[in-house]
Amino acid sequence: MGKFKHANFSERVILMLGVNIISKQFSDAIMKWEPITEMIEEGLDPEEIECISVSISDTLSEFGRINKTDQIVLDLEDFLYDVFEEYGVCVSDDLLSELVEIVLKTHNSKTRTKE
């Protein structure tokens, strides 16, 4: 029984570390996106990027490879738009699409390495 609990605990720790590593991949991808610097200057809290990354990671972890036509892509656009709007940051549709594409590329490359 002790072994089982230990294995279960280890699995949870590995899962938590995995989520942190994956959310860090999203965070790194977003921070490398050139327009984010200007958005931070406009009022987007840099710590919010970590929160955004964790939310994205948690939500997308339920999905395999995502296509641009999947409903989750529209949900992701709405989510990002709402976050930027909350901080008073104006984002054009083109910039929003560009960021969504970066997130999808990050997610799909992560999914590809899993398979």
C-alpha positions as CSV (number, residue, x, y, z in Angstrom):
1,M,0.0,0.0,0.0
2,G,2.9,2.4,0.8
3,K,4.3,1.8,-2.6
4,F,1.0,2.6,-4.3
5,K,0.7,5.9,-2.5
6,H,4.3,6.8,-3.3
7,A,3.8,6.0,-7.0
8,N,0.5,7.9,-7.0
9,F,2.3,10.9,-5.3
10,S,5.2,10.7,-7.8
11,E,2.7,10.7,-10.7
12,R,1.1,13.8,-9.4
13,V,4.4,15.6,-9.0
14,I,5.4,14.6,-12.5
15,L,2.1,15.8,-13.8
16,M,2.4,19.2,-11.9
17,L,6.0,19.6,-13.2
18,G,4.8,18.8,-16.7
19,V,2.1,21.4,-16.6
20,N,4.6,24.0,-15.3
21,I,7.0,23.1,-18.1
22,I,4.3,23.3,-20.7
23,S,2.9,26.6,-19.5
24,K,6.5,27.9,-19.5
25,Q,6.7,27.0,-23.2
26,F,3.6,29.0,-23.9
27,S,4.9,31.9,-21.8
28,D,8.3,31.9,-23.6
29,A,6.5,31.8,-27.0
30,I,4.3,34.8,-26.0
31,M,7.3,36.8,-24.6
32,K,9.2,36.2,-27.9
33,W,6.3,37.7,-29.8
34,E,7.4,41.2,-30.7
35,P,4.1,43.1,-30.0
36,I,4.0,41.9,-26.4
37,T,6.6,44.4,-25.4
38,E,4.4,47.3,-26.5
39,M,1.4,45.7,-24.8
40,I,3.3,45.6,-21.6
41,E,4.2,49.3,-22.0
42,E,0.4,50.0,-22.6
43,G,-0.5,48.4,-19.3
44,L,-0.5,44.6,-19.6
45,D,0.9,43.2,-16.4
46,P,3.9,40.9,-17.2
47,E,2.8,38.6,-14.5
48,E,-0.5,38.2,-16.3
49,I,1.4,36.5,-19.1
50,E,2.2,33.7,-16.7
51,C,-1.5,33.4,-15.7
52,I,-2.5,33.4,-19.4
53,S,0.0,30.7,-20.1
54,V,-1.2,28.5,-17.3
55,S,-4.8,29.0,-18.4
56,I,-3.9,28.1,-22.0
57,S,-1.9,25.1,-20.9
58,D,-4.6,23.8,-18.7
59,T,-7.3,24.2,-21.3
60,L,-5.4,22.9,-24.3
61,S,-4.0,19.9,-22.4
62,E,-7.4,18.3,-23.0
63,F,-6.9,18.5,-26.8
64,G,-4.7,16.6,-29.2
65,R,-3.6,18.4,-32.4
66,I,-5.7,21.5,-33.0
67,N,-6.6,22.8,-36.4
68,K,-7.3,26.4,-37.2
69,T,-11.0,25.5,-37.9
70,D,-11.6,24.0,-34.4
71,Q,-14.0,25.7,-32.1
72,I,-11.3,26.0,-29.4
73,V,-9.5,28.4,-31.6
74,L,-12.4,30.9,-31.5
75,D,-12.6,30.4,-27.7
76,L,-8.9,31.1,-27.5
77,E,-9.3,34.3,-29.5
78,D,-12.1,35.4,-27.3
79,F,-10.1,34.6,-24.1
80,L,-7.1,36.6,-25.3
81,Y,-9.2,39.5,-26.5
82,D,-10.9,39.7,-23.1
83,V,-7.6,39.6,-21.2
84,F,-6.1,42.4,-23.4
85,E,-9.3,44.4,-23.1
86,E,-9.3,44.1,-19.3
87,Y,-5.9,45.8,-19.3
88,G,-6.9,48.5,-21.8
89,V,-4.6,47.1,-24.5
90,C,-6.0,47.4,-28.0
91,V,-5.3,44.5,-30.2
92,S,-6.1,44.3,-33.9
93,D,-7.6,41.2,-35.4
94,D,-4.4,40.6,-37.3
95,L,-2.3,40.7,-34.1
96,L,-4.7,38.5,-32.3
97,S,-4.6,36.0,-35.1
98,E,-0.8,36.1,-35.1
99,L,-0.7,35.3,-31.3
100,V,-3.3,32.5,-31.7
101,E,-1.2,31.0,-34.4
102,I,1.9,31.1,-32.1
103,V,-0.1,29.4,-29.3
104,L,-1.3,26.7,-31.7
105,K,2.1,26.1,-33.1
106,T,3.5,25.7,-29.6
107,H,0.6,23.4,-28.6
108,N,0.8,21.3,-31.8
109,S,4.6,20.9,-31.5
110,K,4.2,19.8,-27.9
111,T,1.5,17.3,-29.0
112,R,3.7,16.0,-31.8
113,T,6.5,15.2,-29.4
114,K,4.1,13.4,-27.1
115,E,2.9,11.1,-29.9
